[in-house]
Amino acid sequence: MGSFEWMELQTLNTEIAAARSRLSAARVRKDQRLARSLEDEIGAAEARRARLVAQLTKQLAASGETRAKAALVEGADEPAAPDAAAPAMTLEAGAPAAGPEPANEEGGTAVWDRLTPGDIERARAEVDRRRAEMLARNAEELQRLETDEGELDGLERAIDGFARKFGLAPLEGAVVQLDAARDTRLKAAAE
């Protein structure tokens, strides 16, 4: 089992994440053709990833069984427990360790042998769900900001139209003191 499979898994994960990002953007733009194409691409990549994870899991399990059999052949009655001082099971030189690692100084170990492809898929689904929620919140906020910007543009056009209609000089960035203008109109009306 080489590091190639692990690199391929990482590449698939990156490709799926990028495709999901593009899918979210396509949905925001309401580009249904592109969205269907990206959904198909994501489905195919997820199927490849599931096969690869199953293959890696099978290889890791076989590697663990081989070590247990070797320990029995050497004369031990039971497979040797992993030694806290021994390095974790490695795949190849430079590849990440995939075996149990000490959880604390008392010698407890992480339960990597109980991690299944289903666990990984559930975690991935949770991350995908949270990402989709975040993208939806972002899209809603962006929509609100665009609405606010449209209202401000409309207000600016209305003010410019009002100024042109009644022959007022354009303000060109000048600050209008509404309270002072109101007071001036009230004084003029009172006279």
GIGI-V942397 format. One record per pair of residues at least 12 apart in sequence whose ideal C-beta (glycine too) atoms are under 10 Angstrom apart, sorted by sequence separation. I is the first residue (numbers start at 1). GAP is how many residues later the second one is. D is the distance in Angstrom with one decimal. If there is no record, write none. Layout:
[[I & GAP & D] [I & GAP & D]]
//
This chain:
[[22 & 12 & 7.8] [23 & 12 & 6.0] [26 & 12 & 6.1] [27 & 12 & 9.9] [67 & 12 & 7.3] [68 & 12 & 8.1] [87 & 12 & 8.3] [88 & 12 & 6.5] [100 & 12 & 5.2] [159 & 12 & 7.9] [22 & 13 & 9.2] [23 & 13 & 9.7] [25 & 13 & 9.3] [26 & 13 & 9.4] [67 & 13 & 8.1] [86 & 13 & 9.3] [88 & 13 & 5.5] [99 & 13 & 6.6] [100 & 13 & 7.1] [23 & 14 & 9.2] [24 & 14 & 9.3] [65 & 14 & 9.1] [87 & 14 & 9.7] [88 & 14 & 9.1] [98 & 14 & 7.0] [99 & 14 & 8.6] [22 & 15 & 9.7] [23 & 15 & 4.2] [64 & 15 & 8.9] [67 & 15 & 9.1] [97 & 15 & 9.7] [22 & 16 & 5.6] [23 & 16 & 6.6] [84 & 16 & 9.7] [21 & 17 & 9.6] [82 & 17 & 6.8] [84 & 17 & 9.1] [85 & 17 & 9.2] [98 & 17 & 10.0] [159 & 17 & 9.1] [19 & 18 & 9.7] [20 & 18 & 8.0] [23 & 18 & 8.7] [64 & 18 & 9.9] [82 & 18 & 5.5] [84 & 18 & 4.8] [19 & 19 & 5.4] [20 & 19 & 9.7] [22 & 19 & 9.0] [23 & 19 & 6.7] [81 & 19 & 9.6] [82 & 19 & 9.1] [83 & 19 & 9.8] [84 & 19 & 9.9] [18 & 20 & 9.9] [19 & 20 & 8.8] [22 & 20 & 9.4] [82 & 20 & 8.8] [84 & 20 & 9.8] [19 & 21 & 9.9] [20 & 21 & 10.0] [84 & 21 & 8.6] [88 & 21 & 9.5] [19 & 22 & 5.4] [20 & 22 & 6.3] [67 & 22 & 7.5] [84 & 22 & 9.2] [88 & 22 & 9.6] [19 & 23 & 4.9] [84 & 23 & 5.2] [89 & 23 & 9.2] [18 & 24 & 9.9] [19 & 24 & 9.9] [83 & 24 & 9.2] [84 & 24 & 9.2] [88 & 24 & 8.8] [16 & 25 & 8.8] [17 & 25 & 9.8] [19 & 25 & 9.8] [20 & 25 & 9.9] [64 & 25 & 7.4] [82 & 25 & 9.6] [84 & 25 & 8.0] [15 & 26 & 8.4] [16 & 26 & 6.0] [19 & 26 & 6.8] [63 & 26 & 6.5] [81 & 26 & 9.0] [15 & 27 & 8.9] [16 & 27 & 9.9] [18 & 27 & 9.9] [19 & 27 & 9.7] [82 & 27 & 6.4] [16 & 28 & 9.9] [17 & 28 & 10.0] [63 & 28 & 8.6] [81 & 28 & 8.5] [16 & 29 & 4.9] [60 & 29 & 7.9] [15 & 30 & 5.6] [16 & 30 & 6.4] [60 & 31 & 8.9] [13 & 32 & 9.0] [16 & 32 & 9.5] [59 & 32 & 8.8] [67 & 32 & 9.2] [12 & 33 & 5.7] [15 & 33 & 9.4] [16 & 33 & 6.9] [11 & 34 & 9.8] [12 & 34 & 8.4] [15 & 34 & 9.1] [64 & 34 & 9.9] [56 & 35 & 9.5] [63 & 35 & 8.6] [64 & 35 & 8.0] [12 & 36 & 6.0] [13 & 36 & 7.0] [63 & 36 & 8.7] [64 & 36 & 9.8] [12 & 37 & 4.5] [11 & 38 & 9.8] [12 & 38 & 9.8] [60 & 38 & 5.9] [9 & 39 & 9.6] [59 & 39 & 9.6] [60 & 39 & 8.4] [8 & 40 & 8.6] [9 & 40 & 6.7] [12 & 40 & 6.8] [8 & 41 & 9.1] [12 & 41 & 9.4] [56 & 42 & 8.5] [9 & 43 & 5.4] [8 & 44 & 6.2] [9 & 44 & 7.0] [6 & 46 & 9.3] [9 & 46 & 9.7] [5 & 47 & 6.4] [9 & 47 & 6.9] [5 & 48 & 9.6] [8 & 48 & 9.6] [64 & 48 & 9.7] [64 & 49 & 6.7] [5 & 50 & 6.9] [6 & 50 & 7.4] [5 & 51 & 5.7] [60 & 52 & 8.4] [61 & 52 & 8.0] [60 & 53 & 8.3] [1 & 54 & 8.9] [5 & 54 & 7.8] [1 & 55 & 7.3] [60 & 55 & 9.5] [1 & 57 & 9.6] [2 & 57 & 9.9] [1 & 58 & 4.3] [57 & 58 & 8.4] [1 & 59 & 7.6] [57 & 59 & 7.1] [58 & 59 & 9.8] [57 & 60 & 5.7] [1 & 61 & 8.6] [56 & 61 & 8.7] [1 & 62 & 6.9] [54 & 62 & 9.7] [55 & 62 & 9.8] [53 & 63 & 9.3] [54 & 63 & 5.6] [57 & 63 & 8.9] [53 & 64 & 4.5] [52 & 65 & 9.6] [53 & 65 & 9.7] [51 & 66 & 9.7] [50 & 67 & 6.7] [53 & 67 & 6.1] [49 & 68 & 9.5] [50 & 68 & 10.0] [53 & 68 & 8.0] [50 & 70 & 9.3] [49 & 71 & 9.3] [50 & 71 & 7.2] [53 & 71 & 9.8] [49 & 72 & 9.0] [46 & 75 & 8.8] [49 & 75 & 8.8] [46 & 78 & 8.8] [6 & 85 & 7.1] [5 & 86 & 8.5] [6 & 86 & 9.5] [42 & 86 & 9.9] [3 & 87 & 9.9] [4 & 87 & 9.9] [3 & 88 & 6.0] [4 & 88 & 9.2] [7 & 88 & 9.3] [2 & 89 & 6.8] [3 & 89 & 5.4] [6 & 89 & 6.4] [1 & 90 & 5.5] [2 & 90 & 5.6] [3 & 90 & 8.8] [5 & 90 & 9.6] [6 & 90 & 6.9] [1 & 91 & 7.9] [3 & 91 & 6.7] [4 & 91 & 9.6] [3 & 92 & 4.1] [6 & 92 & 8.6] [2 & 93 & 7.5] [3 & 93 & 8.2] [1 & 94 & 8.7] [1 & 97 & 9.1] [27 & 105 & 9.9] [24 & 107 & 8.4] [28 & 107 & 8.4] [16 & 108 & 8.8] [20 & 108 & 7.0] [24 & 108 & 7.5] [27 & 108 & 8.9] [28 & 108 & 9.7] [23 & 109 & 9.8] [27 & 109 & 9.7] [17 & 110 & 9.4] [21 & 110 & 8.8] [24 & 110 & 9.8] [25 & 110 & 9.0] [28 & 110 & 9.3] [13 & 111 & 8.5] [17 & 111 & 9.2] [20 & 111 & 7.2] [24 & 111 & 4.8] [28 & 111 & 5.5] [16 & 112 & 9.1] [20 & 112 & 8.3] [23 & 112 & 9.7] [24 & 112 & 8.7] [27 & 112 & 8.5] [17 & 114 & 8.5] [21 & 114 & 8.3] [24 & 114 & 9.0] [25 & 114 & 9.7] [28 & 114 & 8.2] [20 & 115 & 9.0] [24 & 115 & 8.0] [28 & 115 & 9.1]]
//
